[in-house]
Amino acid sequence: FLGVCGDEFSVLRSPQSVVFRDGSWPIPGERIPDVAALSMGFSVEEDLSWPGLAVGDLFHRPRATVLVTVKGVDKLMLPAKGISYPIENAVPFSLDSVANAIHTLFSEETPVVLQLAPSEERVYMVGKANSVFEDLSVTLRQLRNRLFQDNSILSSLPLNSLSRNNEVDLLFLSELQVLHDIASLLSRHKHLAKDHSPDLYSLELAGLEEVGKRYGEDSQQFKDASQILVDSLQKFADEMFNLYNGNAVVEVVAVKTFNSPLARKSRSILQSSQGETENPYNLAYPYNYNYSVIFNIILWMMIGLALAVIVISYNLWNMDPGYDSIIYRMTNQKIRMD
């Protein structure tokens, strides 16, 4: 069964409050967001009967969850100290539900929520992430320029068979630069890792997939890129784990290809434009978490205004002009004095 699944879900670092049991239990690809939600202490709509995640300490949940999705490879040679599970039916997924839960429950505490896909120039920031990662490179041009700065990873990373003059290699290296910059920028705001609101980081890396398409999966470039990626992921996991004082979950999803009949329209790293997403079923736009708040404000305001108009109208209709109105009362006194 492992050979059929191929794709892999790995836990690199995990605190003691989150218990991942070692075993070869396959995890459904569409339930990966539920695993992230349950590990953070959130509820899910449908019960997850997956034995890999056990009940941990409910009163000490992790302060952060970091999920890195690596496309183009079904298995990474990660260190033995991590726990890996095969993925069954690897379909496209997102952590939008987890991000919405964090933003709804901890909106006043401004948690850090960062969802980033460098190769597609897709970024989503909520809360303090806008100020922490305001200098983070997110466009293809910014990523390329960042690599050729003095403090980039090119000065310390062994490239081996990779080249600085190839666009595909540079895009792969720029994703590693993003990992380094996230940990570096967050280290300047360590106080955010000590607050009570949980943080979420979701990253999607497609550079290795492009390297495999360019050189072939049996090439030396692909092997060197895979090893460099593994080392960078482990270093990134250790840095994020230490920044949160050992109270963060770092997970890696390795997916060869997504098995979904409804494939997502995404932008290639060498493509200049992206088509708009079609809506063949003419579905309505989904309501967000503000809908119920706005609805209640408008509803009760209308009810209050209607009751106020009724009470005022009733009192005016039954008013005695000579007794209740100060206008008639003052007029009568003035007439008598004259």
C-alpha positions as CSV (number, residue, x, y, z in Angstrom):
1,F,0.0,0.0,0.0
2,L,2.9,2.4,0.7
3,G,4.1,1.9,-2.9
4,V,0.6,2.9,-4.2
5,C,0.4,6.0,-2.0
6,G,3.9,7.2,-2.6
7,D,3.3,10.7,-1.1
8,E,4.2,11.3,2.4
9,F,3.2,13.4,5.5
10,S,6.0,14.0,7.9
11,V,6.3,15.6,11.3
12,L,9.8,17.1,11.8
13,R,9.3,18.8,15.2
14,S,6.5,18.5,17.7
15,P,6.0,19.6,21.4
16,Q,5.1,17.2,24.1
17,S,1.5,18.5,24.2
18,V,0.9,17.1,20.7
19,V,1.3,13.3,20.4
20,F,2.0,11.8,17.0
21,R,2.2,8.0,17.3
22,D,4.7,6.2,15.2
23,G,3.0,3.9,12.6
24,S,2.2,3.4,8.9
25,W,-1.3,4.6,9.1
26,P,-2.3,6.3,5.8
27,I,-3.8,9.7,6.2
28,P,-6.4,11.0,3.7
29,G,-5.1,13.9,1.7
30,E,-8.2,15.9,2.2
31,R,-8.0,15.6,6.0
32,I,-4.5,17.1,6.4
33,P,-6.1,20.5,7.4
34,D,-8.1,18.7,10.0
35,V,-5.0,17.2,11.5
36,A,-3.5,20.7,11.7
37,A,-6.7,22.0,13.3
38,L,-6.9,19.2,15.9
39,S,-3.3,19.5,16.8
40,M,-3.9,23.2,17.6
41,G,-6.9,22.4,19.8
42,F,-9.6,23.5,17.3
43,S,-12.7,21.5,16.5
44,V,-13.5,20.1,13.0
45,E,-16.8,19.5,11.3
46,E,-16.3,15.8,10.8
47,D,-14.6,13.4,13.3
48,L,-11.2,12.3,12.3
49,S,-10.7,8.6,12.9
50,W,-7.0,8.5,12.2
51,P,-4.8,6.7,14.9
52,G,-1.7,8.7,14.1
53,L,-2.8,11.7,16.2
54,A,-3.5,10.9,19.9
55,V,-5.1,13.1,22.5
56,G,-2.5,15.4,24.1
57,D,-2.6,18.0,26.8
58,L,-5.7,20.1,26.1
59,F,-4.5,23.0,28.3
60,H,-1.1,23.5,26.7
61,R,-1.7,23.7,22.9
62,P,1.2,24.6,20.5
63,R,1.8,28.3,19.8
64,A,2.4,27.7,16.1
65,T,1.9,25.2,13.3
66,V,4.2,25.3,10.3
67,L,3.2,23.2,7.3
68,V,5.5,23.1,4.2
69,T,4.2,21.4,1.1
70,V,6.9,20.2,-1.4
71,K,5.6,19.4,-4.9
72,G,7.4,17.2,-7.4
73,V,8.7,14.4,-5.1
74,D,6.8,11.7,-3.2
75,K,9.4,11.2,-0.5
76,L,12.2,13.2,1.1
77,M,15.1,11.7,2.9
78,L,14.3,13.4,6.2
79,P,16.1,12.7,9.5
80,A,15.1,9.5,11.3
81,K,13.9,11.4,14.4
82,G,10.9,12.6,12.5
83,I,7.6,10.6,12.0
84,S,6.2,10.0,8.5
85,Y,2.9,8.7,7.3
86,P,1.8,7.7,3.8
87,I,-0.9,9.9,2.1
88,E,-3.9,8.3,0.6
89,N,-5.6,10.2,-2.2
90,A,-3.4,13.3,-2.4
91,V,-5.7,16.1,-3.4
92,P,-5.1,19.8,-3.3
93,F,-5.8,21.2,0.2
94,S,-5.4,24.5,2.0
95,L,-5.4,25.7,5.6
96,D,-7.9,28.5,5.0
97,S,-10.3,26.9,7.5
98,V,-7.6,26.9,10.2
99,A,-6.6,30.5,9.4
100,N,-10.3,31.6,9.6
101,A,-10.6,29.8,13.0
102,I,-7.5,31.5,14.3
103,H,-8.6,34.9,13.0
104,T,-12.1,34.5,14.5
105,L,-11.2,33.3,17.9
106,F,-8.1,35.5,18.4
107,S,-8.9,38.6,16.4
108,E,-8.2,40.9,19.3
109,E,-4.8,39.4,19.9
110,T,-3.6,39.8,16.3
111,P,-2.0,36.4,15.7
112,V,0.5,35.8,12.9
113,V,-1.0,34.0,9.9
114,L,1.2,33.6,6.8
115,Q,0.2,31.5,3.7
116,L,2.8,31.7,0.9
117,A,3.4,30.1,-2.5
118,P,6.5,31.8,-3.9
119,S,6.4,30.2,-7.4
120,E,2.8,31.4,-7.9
121,E,3.3,34.8,-6.2
122,R,0.4,33.9,-3.9
123,V,0.6,35.4,-0.4
124,Y,-1.9,35.8,2.4
125,M,-1.1,37.6,5.7
126,V,-3.3,38.3,8.7
127,G,-2.6,40.1,12.0
128,K,1.0,40.9,12.9
129,A,2.3,39.1,9.9
130,N,1.7,42.3,7.8
131,S,4.3,44.2,9.9
132,V,6.7,41.3,10.7
133,F,7.0,40.1,7.0
134,E,6.6,43.5,5.3
135,D,10.2,43.1,3.9
136,L,9.6,39.5,2.7
137,S,10.1,38.9,-1.0
138,V,7.0,37.5,-2.5
139,T,7.1,38.3,-6.3
140,L,9.4,36.6,-8.8
141,R,11.4,39.8,-9.4
142,Q,11.9,40.4,-5.7
143,L,13.0,36.8,-5.2
144,R,15.6,37.0,-7.9
145,N,16.9,40.3,-6.6
146,R,17.0,39.0,-3.0
147,L,19.3,36.1,-4.1
148,F,22.0,38.5,-5.3
149,Q,22.2,40.6,-2.2
150,D,25.2,40.3,0.1
151,N,23.4,38.4,2.9
152,S,21.7,35.8,0.7
153,I,22.0,32.1,1.0
154,L,24.2,31.9,-2.2
155,S,27.2,33.0,-0.2
156,S,26.9,30.1,2.2
157,L,25.0,27.4,0.4
158,P,26.9,24.7,-1.5
159,L,25.3,24.7,-5.0
160,N,27.1,21.6,-6.3
161,S,25.7,20.9,-9.8
162,L,23.1,23.8,-9.6
163,S,23.9,27.0,-11.5
164,R,23.4,30.6,-10.7
165,N,22.7,31.4,-14.4
166,N,19.7,29.1,-14.8
167,E,16.2,30.4,-14.2
168,V,14.9,27.1,-12.8
169,D,17.8,26.8,-10.4
170,L,17.4,30.3,-9.2
171,L,13.7,29.8,-8.6
172,F,14.4,26.7,-6.5
173,L,17.1,28.6,-4.5
174,S,14.8,31.6,-4.0
175,E,12.3,29.3,-2.2
176,L,15.0,28.3,0.2
177,Q,15.8,32.0,0.6
178,V,12.2,32.5,1.7
179,L,12.5,29.9,4.4
180,H,15.6,31.6,5.7
181,D,14.1,35.1,5.6
182,I,10.9,33.9,7.4
183,A,12.9,32.6,10.4
184,S,15.2,35.6,10.3
185,L,12.4,38.2,10.3
186,L,10.5,36.4,13.0
187,S,13.6,36.3,15.2
188,R,13.4,40.2,15.3
189,H,9.9,39.9,16.8
190,K,10.4,37.1,19.4
191,H,7.7,38.6,21.6
192,L,5.1,37.5,19.1
193,A,6.1,33.9,19.7
194,K,5.4,34.2,23.4
195,D,1.8,35.5,23.3
196,H,-1.3,33.4,23.9
197,S,-2.6,33.5,20.3
198,P,-1.6,30.6,18.0
199,D,0.3,31.3,14.8
200,L,0.0,29.6,11.4
201,Y,2.5,29.2,8.6
202,S,1.6,27.5,5.4
203,L,4.2,27.3,2.6
204,E,4.1,25.7,-0.8
205,L,7.4,25.0,-2.6
206,A,7.4,24.0,-6.3
207,G,11.0,24.7,-7.2
208,L,12.1,21.0,-6.9
209,E,9.3,20.0,-9.3
210,E,10.6,22.4,-11.9
211,V,14.2,21.2,-11.4
212,G,12.9,17.6,-12.1
213,K,11.1,18.7,-15.2
214,R,14.2,20.6,-16.5
215,Y,16.9,18.1,-15.8
216,G,15.1,14.8,-15.1
217,E,14.6,13.0,-11.8
218,D,17.7,10.9,-12.4
219,S,20.0,13.8,-13.0
220,Q,22.6,15.0,-10.6
221,Q,21.0,18.4,-10.4
222,F,17.8,16.9,-9.0
223,K,19.7,14.8,-6.5
224,D,21.7,17.8,-5.3
225,A,18.5,19.9,-5.1
226,S,16.7,17.3,-3.1
227,Q,19.6,17.1,-0.6
228,I,19.8,20.8,-0.3
229,L,16.1,21.1,0.3
230,V,16.2,18.4,3.0
231,D,19.0,20.2,4.8
232,S,17.2,23.6,4.5
233,L,13.9,22.2,5.7
234,Q,15.5,20.6,8.8
235,K,17.3,23.9,9.6
236,F,14.1,25.8,9.1
237,A,12.2,23.4,11.4
238,D,14.8,23.7,14.1
239,E,14.9,27.5,13.9
240,M,11.1,27.8,14.1
241,F,10.9,25.3,16.9
242,N,13.5,27.2,18.9
243,L,11.8,30.6,18.3
244,Y,8.7,29.2,19.9
245,N,10.6,27.7,22.8
246,G,9.9,24.2,21.7
247,N,6.1,24.7,21.4
248,A,5.5,24.5,17.7
249,V,4.6,21.8,15.3
250,V,6.6,21.6,12.0
251,E,5.2,19.3,9.3
252,V,6.2,18.6,5.7
253,V,4.0,17.2,3.0
254,A,5.8,15.7,0.0
255,V,3.5,15.2,-3.0
256,K,4.5,14.0,-6.4
257,T,1.3,15.1,-8.2
258,F,-2.1,16.0,-6.9
259,N,-4.7,13.4,-7.8
260,S,-7.8,15.5,-8.3
261,P,-10.2,15.7,-11.2
262,L,-10.7,19.4,-10.4
263,A,-7.2,20.6,-10.8
264,R,-6.3,24.0,-9.5
265,K,-5.3,26.7,-12.0
266,S,-1.9,27.8,-11.0
267,R,0.8,29.9,-12.5
268,S,4.0,28.4,-13.7
269,I,7.2,29.9,-12.4
270,L,8.2,30.9,-15.9
271,Q,4.8,32.2,-16.9
272,S,4.0,35.9,-16.9
273,S,0.2,35.8,-16.4
274,Q,-2.5,33.7,-14.8
275,G,-6.1,33.2,-16.0
276,E,-9.0,33.9,-13.8
277,T,-10.7,31.1,-12.0
278,E,-13.9,30.1,-13.7
279,N,-17.1,29.3,-11.9
280,P,-19.0,26.9,-14.1
281,Y,-21.8,26.2,-11.6
282,N,-22.5,30.0,-11.0
283,L,-22.2,29.5,-7.2
284,A,-22.7,32.4,-4.8
285,Y,-19.8,33.9,-3.1
286,P,-19.2,32.2,0.3
287,Y,-20.0,34.3,3.4
288,N,-17.2,35.1,5.7
289,Y,-17.1,35.4,9.5
290,N,-18.3,39.0,9.4
291,Y,-21.6,38.2,7.9
292,S,-23.3,37.2,11.1
293,V,-22.0,40.3,12.9
294,I,-23.2,42.7,10.3
295,F,-26.5,40.9,10.0
296,N,-27.2,41.2,13.7
297,I,-26.2,44.9,13.9
298,I,-28.6,45.8,11.0
299,L,-31.4,43.6,12.3
300,W,-31.5,44.9,15.9
301,M,-30.9,48.4,14.8
302,M,-34.0,48.3,12.5
303,I,-36.0,46.7,15.3
304,G,-34.9,49.3,17.8
305,L,-35.8,52.2,15.4
306,A,-39.2,50.7,14.6
307,L,-40.0,50.4,18.3
308,A,-38.9,53.9,18.9
309,V,-41.1,55.3,16.1
310,I,-44.1,53.4,17.4
311,V,-43.6,54.6,21.0
312,I,-43.1,58.2,19.9
313,S,-46.1,58.1,17.6
314,Y,-48.3,56.7,20.3
315,N,-47.3,59.3,22.9
316,L,-47.9,62.1,20.4
317,W,-51.3,60.8,19.4
318,N,-52.4,60.6,23.1
319,M,-50.8,63.8,24.2
320,D,-52.9,66.6,25.9
321,P,-51.7,69.8,24.3
322,G,-52.7,71.9,27.3
323,Y,-51.1,69.8,29.9
324,D,-48.2,67.9,28.3
325,S,-46.9,70.5,25.9
326,I,-44.7,73.2,27.2
327,I,-45.6,75.4,24.2
328,Y,-49.3,75.6,24.9
329,R,-48.5,75.9,28.7
330,M,-46.3,79.0,28.1
331,T,-48.8,80.5,25.6
332,N,-51.7,80.3,28.1
333,Q,-49.6,82.0,30.8
334,K,-48.6,84.8,28.5
335,I,-52.2,85.4,27.5
336,R,-53.4,85.6,31.1
337,M,-50.6,88.1,32.0
338,D,-51.6,90.3,29.1
